[in-house]
């Protein structure tokens, strides 16, 4: 396994350091939120950042504690401590839970379970992520106002009126200033992460103005120590205590990581190895538990920062972890003075960023069943249980799909392979020197179990000039399918590929209008009643395009999709 590619060394170095700078305040904030201390967040970011990068299946991915994993970790820690009897045994069981969750992730990878994430409906993912975002925001309201956060969401609501009467105004001011800097500083420059700027500047205010605000407190200095004592109290009787939390963390960490891998794929135009990614994440979480760190997953924001800053290989993730280790060795005594309200402000912006505004904003446009699933998952995530929320969401999505199929008497979705018709003598196309023309035919409903495969069809097509979508037999599209189509059409537009639609049914046409697919992405002039009409239009307009190309040269040909509608 080659770790260093000299061709990308500069980009990996800069990307890794930049991701490390972004990760620093987040790791400490997640550690504090978990109840295990800022050092637990840093240890987790270091172990996961290095180990998951080396052994994972997404070269540009940066791993560490994430919002969803931290929320579950804090709930797991509180639950285990309340049942453990004593603190020492409870802490051992918490770290053992983190370790076994990583082990189960490795089993997931070896059993080739990684690709199953593509069958999770979009409303379930959307509702779950929005619920996690709300949990983070709610749990940070107390620290933002200078007080310890209760362990349960219900307690936040029941105790909020009492909190308002005892607000620590200094802490609230620091938290609000932190939030303001995070959102406003990027307008000045994006070279330095606004989160880091807020952390440093606002943490200095109590040294300038006398304030009585809660702070992080002492952080252990030096290298973290391996702790094999977590296995000492393991017995059959402890399985009941940690089984459900272990499975919850393993499932969530796997989903969280693979979703980030998909984001990385979309940016880099590469393809990750899902099962290897789970093995890498599992090894990272096991290593993190052994040094007292938080479990985590692929971190979307840090991964995007890494890629945008030049990181391309797994070395960038390793550099991110090593950078944090160096920082840990030098700033422990300074980090102890960071006000908790500052970290609360940082985490509130994280929670706001996790909420899926796209899904929530389209709630009135998507099928009613998908909206019901999304709302149900949000409410269950916030007020009941995260694993139950996902499980109920999957069951509801499946039941709604079966109901819709039964009402329409539909068969399962099928999709013909993309066919290249350029050069086919029977198609009336001019083959010589013309760009490729492809046909994509769809049958039945396009739903969550099929949308991922639909998107994969287009990963290998980069030079098509025209793609004709035959939709005479497309009966229904759910939210996952609508977003898949919208993303594909956006991608084809960015490649200056003409998209034509044939035989669109009224019900599907109505869905496309609500989502802005028609006419925003595909004008009505690109919709045809029959394939023959679409091919005739294609033949005429490709000739016009070629003639213009020949007469003016490529530098003068209009390349914008909208401008290329040669009707």
C-alpha positions in Angstrom: 0.0 0.0 0.0 1.6 3.2 -1.2 1.2 6.0 1.3 3.2 8.8 -0.3 2.7 10.0 -3.9 5.4 12.6 -4.6 3.1 14.1 -7.4 0.6 15.1 -4.7 2.9 15.7 -1.8 2.5 19.5 -1.7 -1.3 19.3 -1.9 -1.5 16.6 0.7 0.6 18.6 3.1 -1.4 21.7 2.7 -4.7 19.9 2.7 -3.8 17.9 5.8 -2.6 20.9 7.8 -5.7 22.9 6.8 -8.0 20.1 7.8 -6.1 19.8 11.1 -6.6 23.5 11.8 -10.4 23.1 11.2 -10.5 19.9 13.3 -8.7 21.4 16.4 -11.6 23.4 17.9 -14.2 20.9 16.8 -12.3 18.0 18.4 -12.1 19.8 21.7 -15.8 20.9 21.5 -17.0 17.3 20.7 -14.9 16.0 23.6 -16.5 18.4 26.1 -20.0 17.7 24.7 -19.5 14.0 25.2 -18.7 14.5 28.9 -15.4 12.7 28.6 -13.3 15.9 28.3 -11.6 17.9 25.6 -8.7 15.5 25.5 -11.0 12.6 24.5 -12.0 14.5 21.4 -8.3 15.3 20.5 -7.3 11.7 21.1 -10.1 10.4 18.9 -9.2 12.9 16.1 -5.6 11.8 16.2 -6.1 8.1 16.3 -8.9 8.1 13.7 -7.2 10.6 11.5 -4.1 8.5 11.2 -5.4 4.9 11.3 -8.5 5.4 9.2 -6.6 7.3 6.6 -4.0 4.5 6.2 -6.4 1.6 6.1 -9.6 3.2 4.8 -11.1 3.0 1.3 -11.5 6.7 0.6 -8.1 8.3 -0.1 -9.1 11.9 0.5 -11.3 11.3 3.5 -10.5 12.9 6.9 -11.8 11.1 9.9 -12.4 12.1 13.5 -15.2 12.7 16.0 -18.4 14.0 14.3 -21.6 15.6 15.5 -23.8 12.5 15.1 -21.2 10.2 16.7 -20.6 12.6 19.6 -24.3 12.8 20.3 -24.6 9.1 20.5 -21.4 8.8 22.5 -22.6 11.2 25.1 -25.9 9.4 25.4 -24.1 6.0 25.6 -21.7 7.4 28.3 -24.5 8.8 30.4 -26.5 5.6 30.2 -23.6 3.3 31.1 -22.5 5.5 34.0 -26.0 5.5 35.4 -26.0 1.7 35.5 -22.3 0.9 36.2 -22.3 1.4 39.9 -18.9 3.1 40.1 -17.0 5.6 37.9 -13.9 3.4 37.2 -16.0 0.5 36.0 -18.3 2.8 34.0 -15.4 4.5 32.2 -13.9 1.1 31.3 -17.3 -0.1 29.9 -17.6 3.1 27.9 -14.3 2.7 26.2 -15.0 -1.0 25.7 -18.2 -0.1 24.0 -16.2 2.2 21.7 -13.7 -0.5 21.0 -16.3 -3.2 20.2 -18.2 -0.8 17.9 -15.0 -0.5 15.9 -14.6 -4.3 15.8 -18.2 -4.7 14.5 -17.4 -2.1 11.8 -14.6 -4.4 10.7 -17.0 -7.3 10.6 -19.4 -5.2 8.5 -16.6 -4.6 6.0 -15.5 -8.2 5.9 -19.1 -9.3 5.3 -19.3 -6.8 2.4 -22.1 -4.8 4.0 -20.7 -1.5 2.9 -22.8 -1.1 -0.2 -26.1 -1.6 1.7 -26.0 2.1 2.7 -27.2 2.9 -0.9 -30.5 1.4 0.0 -31.3 3.9 2.8 -34.0 6.2 1.6 -33.2 9.9 1.4 -36.0 10.9 3.8 -34.5 8.7 6.5 -31.0 10.1 6.0 -32.4 13.7 5.8 -34.6 13.3 8.9 -31.8 11.6 10.9 -29.2 14.3 10.1 -31.6 17.1 10.8 -32.5 15.4 14.1 -28.9 15.2 15.1 -28.4 18.8 14.3 -31.3 19.8 16.5 -30.0 17.6 19.3 -26.6 19.4 19.2 -28.2 22.8 19.2 -30.6 22.0 22.1 -27.8 20.4 24.3 -25.6 23.4 23.9 -28.2 26.0 25.0 -27.3 25.5 28.7 -23.5 25.8 28.2 -24.1 28.8 25.9 -25.7 30.5 29.0 -23.0 29.4 31.4 -24.4 26.2 32.9 -23.9 22.4 32.5 -26.1 20.7 30.0 -28.6 18.1 31.1 -28.1 14.7 29.7 -31.5 14.4 28.0 -33.4 16.5 25.5 -36.6 16.5 27.5 -34.6 18.0 30.5 -33.5 20.8 28.2 -37.1 21.8 27.5 -38.4 21.3 31.1 -35.5 23.2 32.6 -35.3 26.0 30.0 -37.5 28.5 31.8 -35.4 28.1 35.0 -32.3 28.6 32.9 -33.5 31.9 31.6 -33.7 33.3 35.1 -30.0 32.4 35.9 -28.3 33.3 32.7 -24.5 33.9 32.9 -24.5 37.0 30.7 -20.8 37.0 30.3 -20.9 33.4 29.0 -23.8 34.2 26.7 -21.9 37.2 25.3 -18.8 35.0 24.5 -21.0 32.4 22.9 -22.8 34.8 20.7 -19.6 36.6 19.7 -18.2 33.2 18.7 -21.2 32.4 16.5 -21.0 35.9 14.9 -17.3 35.5 14.0 -17.8 32.0 12.6 -20.4 33.3 10.2 -19.0 36.8 9.4 -15.2 36.2 9.2 -15.4 34.3 5.9 -16.6 37.6 4.3 -13.2 39.0 5.2 -11.1 36.0 4.2 -11.4 32.2 3.8 -7.7 31.6 4.1 -7.9 31.1 7.8 -10.8 28.9 9.2 -13.3 31.1 10.9 -13.8 28.5 13.7 -10.2 28.7 14.7 -10.3 32.5 14.6 -13.3 32.6 16.9 -11.8 30.1 19.3 -8.6 32.1 19.7 -10.0 35.6 19.7 -13.0 35.0 22.0 -11.0 32.8 24.4 -8.7 35.8 24.9 -11.5 38.2 26.0 -11.6 36.9 29.6 -8.0 37.9 30.0 -8.8 41.4 28.8 -12.1 41.8 30.6 -12.7 40.2 34.0 -15.3 37.5 33.5 -16.5 34.6 35.7 -17.3 31.9 33.1 -16.9 28.1 33.2 -13.8 26.9 31.4 -12.5 23.5 30.0 -10.1 23.0 32.9 -6.9 21.0 32.9 -6.0 18.8 29.9 -3.5 16.0 30.3 -0.2 16.9 28.6 2.1 14.5 26.7 1.3 11.5 24.6 -1.8 9.5 25.4 -1.3 6.1 27.0 -2.5 2.7 25.8 -5.2 1.4 28.2 -5.7 -2.4 28.0 -7.5 -2.3 31.3 -10.8 -1.8 29.5 -10.9 -5.6 29.0 -10.3 -6.5 32.6 -13.9 -6.3 33.8 -15.4 -7.8 30.6 -17.8 -10.7 31.3 -21.0 -12.1 29.9 -23.0 -10.0 32.4 -21.6 -6.8 30.8 -22.9 -7.7 27.4 -26.4 -6.7 28.2 -25.1 -3.3 29.4 -23.1 -2.5 26.2 -24.7 -4.5 23.4 -27.3 -2.0 22.1 -24.9 1.0 22.5 -22.2 -0.9 20.6 -24.5 -1.8 17.7 -25.8 1.8 17.6 -22.3 3.3 17.4 -21.2 0.7 14.8 -24.2 1.3 12.6 -24.1 5.1 12.9 -20.4 5.3 12.3 -20.7 3.2 9.2 -23.5 5.2 7.7 -21.8 8.5 8.7 -18.5 7.5 7.1 -20.0 6.1 3.9 -22.1 9.2 3.3 -19.0 11.3 3.6 -17.2 8.9 1.2 -20.0 9.6 -1.4 -19.5 13.3 -0.9 -15.7 12.9 -1.5 -16.5 10.8 -4.6 -18.7 13.5 -6.0 -16.0 16.2 -5.6 -13.0 14.1 -6.8 -14.8 12.1 -9.4 -13.4 8.9 -8.0 -14.9 5.8 -6.5 -14.3 4.7 -2.9 -14.2 1.1 -1.6 -17.1 0.9 0.8 -16.1 -2.3 2.6 -12.4 -1.3 3.0 -13.6 2.1 4.3 -15.6 0.3 7.1 -12.5 -1.8 8.0 -10.4 1.4 8.2 -13.0 3.2 10.3 -13.3 0.2 12.6 -9.5 0.0 13.1 -9.5 3.7 13.8 -12.2 3.5 16.4 -10.5 0.6 18.1 -7.2 2.5 18.3 -9.1 5.6 19.6 -10.7 3.6 22.4 -7.4 2.2 23.5 -6.0 5.6 24.2 -9.2 7.0 25.7 -10.6 8.8 22.7 -14.0 9.3 21.2 -15.3 7.2 18.4 -15.9 8.9 15.1 -16.4 8.6 11.4 -15.5 10.3 8.1 -16.0 14.0 8.7 -17.7 15.7 5.8 -16.6 19.3 6.4 -13.0 18.4 7.2 -12.9 16.1 4.1 -14.2 18.8 1.9 -11.7 21.3 3.3 -8.9 18.8 2.7 -9.9 18.2 -0.9 -10.4 21.9 -1.6 -7.0 22.6 -0.1 -5.2 20.1 -2.4 -5.4 16.8 -0.5 -5.7 13.8 -2.8 -4.2 10.8 -1.1 -4.4 9.1 2.3 -1.2 10.9 3.3 -3.3 14.1 3.8 -5.5 12.4 6.4 -2.3 11.1 8.2 -0.8 14.6 8.2 -4.1 16.0 9.7 -3.7 13.5 12.6 0.0 14.1 13.1 -0.6 17.9 13.1 -3.2 17.5 15.9 -0.8 15.3 17.9 1.9 18.0 17.7 -0.7 20.6 18.8 -1.7 18.4 21.7 1.9 18.3 23.0 2.2 22.0 23.0 -1.1 23.7 23.8 -2.6 21.6 26.7 -2.1 24.3 29.3 -3.5 27.0 27.1 -6.6 25.0 26.1 -7.5 24.7 29.7 -8.5 28.4 29.7 -11.0 28.1 26.8 -14.5 29.1 28.0 -17.1 26.4 27.6 -19.4 29.0 26.1 -17.0 29.4 23.2 -17.1 25.7 22.5 -20.9 25.8 22.8 -21.0 28.5 20.1 -18.9 26.4 17.8 -21.1 23.4 18.3 -24.3 25.3 17.7 -22.9 26.3 14.3 -22.0 22.7 13.7 -25.6 21.7 14.5 -27.0 24.3 12.2 -24.7 23.0 9.4 -25.8 19.4 9.9 -29.6 20.2 9.4 -30.7 19.2 5.9 -32.3 22.3 4.6 -32.6 20.9 1.1 -34.8 18.1 2.4 -36.8 20.3 4.8 -37.3 23.0 2.1 -38.7 20.5 -0.4 -41.1 18.9 2.1 -44.1 20.4 0.3 -42.8 19.3 -3.1 -41.9 15.7 -2.5 -44.4 12.9 -2.3 -46.5 13.1 0.9 -45.3 9.7 2.1 -41.6 10.8 2.0 -42.5 14.0 4.0 -44.2 11.8 6.6 -41.1 9.6 6.9 -38.8 12.6 7.2 -40.9 14.2 10.0 -41.2 10.9 11.8 -37.5 10.3 11.7 -36.7 13.8 12.9 -39.0 13.6 15.9 -37.9 10.1 16.9 -34.2 11.0 16.6 -34.7 14.0 18.9 -37.1 12.6 21.4 -36.8 8.8 21.3 -33.7 7.0 20.1 -31.4 7.3 17.1 -31.3 3.6 16.1 -35.1 3.3 16.5 -35.5 6.4 14.3 -33.6 4.8 11.5 -35.3 1.5 11.9 -38.8 2.9 11.9 -37.9 5.2 9.0 -36.8 2.2 6.9 -39.9 0.2 7.7 -42.2 3.1 6.9 -40.4 3.8 3.6 -40.8 0.2 2.6 -44.4 0.0 3.6 -45.3 3.2 1.7 -43.4 1.9 -1.4 -45.3 -1.4 -1.3 -48.6 0.5 -0.9 -47.9 2.7 -3.9 -46.8 -0.2 -6.0 -49.9 -2.2 -5.1 -52.2 0.8 -5.9 -50.6 1.1 -9.3 -50.1 -2.6 -10.0 -46.5 -1.9 -10.7 -43.6 -4.2 -11.2 -40.2 -3.6 -9.7 -38.0 -0.9 -11.3 -35.9 -1.9 -14.2 -33.4 0.1 -16.2 -32.0 -0.8 -19.6 -28.2 -0.3 -20.0 -27.2 3.0 -21.5 -27.0 2.5 -25.3 -24.7 4.5 -27.6 -26.7 5.2 -30.7 -24.1 7.4 -32.4 -23.1 5.8 -35.7 -26.2 3.5 -35.9 -27.2 3.6 -39.5 -30.9 3.1 -38.6 -31.0 6.2 -36.3 -30.8 9.0 -38.9 -27.8 10.4 -37.1 -24.7 11.5 -38.9 -21.9 9.3 -37.3 -18.8 10.9 -38.8 -17.1 13.2 -36.3 -20.2 13.8 -34.2 -20.3 13.5 -30.4 -21.8 10.4 -28.9 -25.5 10.1 -28.3 -26.9 7.8 -25.7 -30.3 6.5 -24.7 -31.4 5.7 -21.1 -34.7 3.8 -20.7 -36.5 3.5 -17.4 -39.4 1.2 -16.4 -41.5 1.2 -13.3 -41.0 3.5 -10.2 -37.6 5.1 -9.5 -37.3 4.7 -5.8 -34.7 4.7 -3.0 -33.6 1.1 -3.6 -32.8 1.9 -7.2 -31.7 5.5 -7.3 -28.1 4.8 -6.4 -27.7 2.3 -9.2 -29.3 4.9 -11.6 -26.7 7.5 -10.7 -23.8 5.0 -11.1 -24.8 4.5 -14.8 -23.4 8.0 -15.6 -20.1 7.9 -13.7 -18.3 6.4 -16.8 -19.8 8.7 -19.4 -17.8 11.9 -19.7 -17.9 12.8 -23.4 -21.6 12.4 -24.4 -23.1 15.3 -26.3 -26.7 14.1 -26.0 -28.4 11.7 -23.6 -32.0 10.8 -24.3 -34.1 9.7 -21.3 -37.0 7.4 -22.3 -39.6 7.8 -19.6 -42.7 6.4 -21.2 -42.7 3.6 -18.6 -41.5 5.6 -15.6 -44.6 5.5 -13.3 -43.5 7.2 -10.1 -40.4 8.9 -8.5 -39.9 9.2 -4.8 -37.7 11.8 -3.0 -34.5 9.7 -3.4 -35.2 9.3 -7.1 -36.1 12.9 -7.6 -32.8 14.0 -6.1 -30.9 11.4 -8.1 -32.4 12.8 -11.3 -31.8 16.4 -10.3 -28.2 15.7 -9.4 -27.6 13.8 -12.7 -29.1 16.5 -14.8 -27.1 19.2 -12.9 -23.9 17.2 -13.6 -24.7 16.7 -17.3 -25.4 20.4 -17.5 -22.0 21.2 -16.1 -20.5 18.9 -18.8 -22.5 20.8 -21.5 -24.4 17.6 -22.3 -27.9 18.0 -23.9 -30.6 16.2 -21.9 -33.7 15.2 -23.8 -36.8 13.5 -22.3 -39.2 11.3 -24.2 -42.7 10.2 -23.2 -43.0 11.8 -19.8 -46.2 10.8 -18.0 -48.4 13.6 -16.5 -47.9 12.3 -12.9 -44.1 12.3 -13.2 -44.2 15.6 -15.1 -46.1 17.2 -12.2 -43.3 15.9 -9.8 -40.6 17.3 -12.1 -42.3 20.7 -12.1 -42.6 20.9 -8.3 -38.9 20.1 -8.0 -37.8 22.6 -10.6 -36.5 19.9 -13.0 -38.9 21.2 -15.5 -38.3 23.8 -17.0 -35.3 24.9 -14.9 -32.9 22.1 -15.8 -34.6 20.7 -18.9 -36.6 23.2 -21.0 -39.9 22.1 -22.4 -38.4 22.3 -25.9 -36.2 19.3 -24.9 -39.3 17.1 -24.1 -40.7 14.9 -26.9 -43.6 12.6 -27.3 -41.7 9.9 -29.2 -38.1 8.7 -29.6 -38.2 9.4 -33.4 -38.9 13.1 -32.7 -36.1 13.3 -30.2 -33.6 11.6 -32.6 -34.7 13.9 -35.5 -34.2 17.0 -33.3 -30.8 15.6 -32.2 -29.7 15.0 -35.8 -30.6 18.5 -36.9 -29.1 20.3 -33.9 -25.9 18.3 -33.8 -25.3 19.3 -37.5 -25.9 22.9 -36.6 -23.4 22.6 -33.7 -20.8 21.0 -35.9 -21.2 23.6 -38.6 -20.8 26.4 -36.1 -17.7 24.6 -34.7 -16.2 24.3 -38.2 -16.8 27.9 -39.2 -15.8 29.7 -36.0 -13.4 27.4 -34.2 -13.9 25.9 -30.7 -13.0 29.0 -28.9 -16.1 30.8 -30.3 -18.6 28.1 -29.9 -21.1 28.8 -27.2 -20.5 26.3 -24.4 -23.1 27.2 -21.9 -25.9 24.6 -21.7 -28.7 27.2 -21.9 -27.0 28.8 -24.9 -26.6 25.5 -26.6 -30.4 25.0 -27.0 -30.2 25.2 -30.8 -33.9 24.9 -31.6 
